[in-house]
Amino acid sequence: MTYADLITLLLGLFIILYTISIIDVGKYKGIAAAFGNFLGNESVVPSKPEAKVVSGPKESLSDQLSKLIAESDYSKAIQMEESERGIVVHILDDVLFPSGQAMLNEASKNVLKQLANVIKSIPNDVRIEGHTDNTPISTPRYPSNWHLSVDRALSTAYYLINEEGLDPDKVSIVGYAEYRPRDPNDTPEARAKNRRVDLVILK
């Protein structure tokens, strides 16, 4: 065998190997379909991996509450702040109650309903706090501000639990009378600010 014959044989061998290495996609799919029918219509053609759906960052609780308050009819009478205890929603008493009483008015229920929808979506405990100003009250029903502040917290909690489905295991109430003011009780404006119910979403 001459050198030229050897080169020719090697060239032919390389061509055969190259041809074998090329996969005919059409033929492969046809063979795969045939095997699929044989295996009970299970696909043997590798499928493309499904793209993962990446959701954007969820709106924070404080953002949800801020938006709700801003869009409500009582945006000037409801305030929110973040503290060491958690998120505190301050609701002035005239939004919720007639003067000197603890029965919720009808207009307040829409506000509480919207707040409840947000609170129900989280696992945190909620403390409902009643507050008054330092003007003494003395009626047959409410002999002191202690009685009024506790009854207002209780009325709010009762509504949220029984009408809006708040989990009673997450709810506690407390009345502070005039002893936890936001501002000194030395002006009518400050006293109005201190008469409130606070919803405290605990950390």
N, C-alpha and C positions, 0 to 999 in steps of 0.2 A: 504494500500500500504506500502510495506516494504521500508526500507532505500535503499536496493539494487535496487529495482524497480525504485525509484526516480533517482538514479545515472544513471541507464540505459537510462531513458527517457531524462535526461539532455544531456547525451553524444550523443544520436541520434539527438537531436535538434541542438547541435553545429555542427555536421557533415553536416546536411541539410543546415544550414546557411553558412557554409564554401563553400559548393558545389555551392550554388547560387552566392556567391561572386566572383567565378573564371569565367572570361570572356573567352569564346572560340573564339579566334581571327578569325579562319577560318569561324565559323558560323556567327560572326559579319560582316565579309566582304561579305559573301553571302547575308545576310539580307540587308546590305547597298547597294549592287549592285541591288537588287530587288527594293528597294526604289528609287534608281537612275533612273532605267528604268521608274518607275511610274512618277517621277518628270521631265521627259524629259531629261534623261541621265546626269543630274547634279550630281556631286559626293557629297556624304554625308560623305565620309571618310576624316577625317582631313588630309590635306597634310602637308608634312614637310615644314617649312619656307625656302624660298630661301636664299641661302647664299649671303650676301652683298659683292659686289666687291669693294675692297678697293684699290684705285689707289695710287701709290707712289707719293712723292712730285714732283710738276711740276718744270721743269727747269726754273730758274729765267731768267729774261730778260738780265741781265748782263752776265750770263753764256752763253746764246744763242749767244749774240753778240761776246763775247770773242772767242767762238768756231768758229763762222763764219769767224772772222778776221784771226784767226790762220790758218784756212784751205784755205784761199784765196791766190791768187798769189801776193797780195800786203800787206802781213802781216807786212812788215817793214815800209810801208808808211801809214798805218792806225792804229790809237791807240784809246783806249777807257779809259775813266776815269769816276768815280762817283764824283759828286760835290754837293754843296748845291742846285744848280739849277735842277739837275737830272743827267741823264747819257749823257755824251758828247762823240761823235765819231768824232775824228779828221782825216780828209782826206787831205793828202798833195796835193798841186795844180797840180803837174805833173802827178798824177794819173788821174785827171779829165780833165785838159785843156792843150792845147799848151801854150807856154810862152806868156804872155801878152794878152791872149784872154779869152773869156768866153763861147766859144762853146764847149760842151762836146765832148771828143773823144770817139770813138766806144768802146775801151777797158774799159772805166769807167762805161759803162752802165750795164755790168754784175755785177760789185760791187754794184752799186746802186739798181739793181733789187733784189739782195739777202738781202740787208739792208731793202728795202721796204717790203719784205715778212715778216720780223720780226716786223717792225713798224706797219704794217697794223693789226696785231693781238692784239694790245693793244689800249686802249682808250685815251692815253696821247696825249697832244698837242706836236707839234714838231716845233722848231725854227731852221731855216737854216741861218747860219752866214757866210758871206764872209770876209776873212782876207787877207791882203797883207803884204809884208815886207816894210821897209822904203825907198826903192829905188823909186824915183819919176818916174811916167809914164806920158807921154804927147804925145798922138796920137789923130788924128781926132775923133776916136771913144771913147777913154778914156782919157779925159784931166786931170784926177787925179786918185789916188788910191781909192778914194771914189767911183767913177764911176765903176771902175773895180771890186771892192769888192761886190758892190750891184748887178752888172750884173751877177757875178758868182753865188751868192746866188739865184738870180732869175732863172738862167738857170737850176740849180740843182732842185729847187722847181718845175719848169715847167715840167721837165722830170718825176719826181716822181709822180706828180699829173696826168699828161696826158698820160704817158706811163705805169706807174706801179699802177695806181689806188689809190694813197694816197688821203685821204679825204681832200679836200681843206679847209674845215672848221677847220681842226686841224693844218694847216700850216701857219707860218709867216716867213718873211725874214727880214734880216738886214745886212747892210754892215758896217764894222768897219774900213776899210782901214788898216793903220799900227798901230792903236791905242789900240789894244788888243793883244800884242805879247805874245807868250808862253815863249820865251827866249829873252834876249836883242839882238837887231839887230847889233851885233858887229863882227860876223863871217859869212862866207858863209853858214856854216851848220845851224847856228841859223836862218838866214834869210830864208833858205829853209824850216825850221820847221814852221816858222811863216806864210808862204804862204800856206793857207789852206782853206778848207770849213769845218765848224763844224755842225754836226747834233746834236741838243740838244733835248733830249727827256725829257720834263719838268715833274717835280713831280706834 
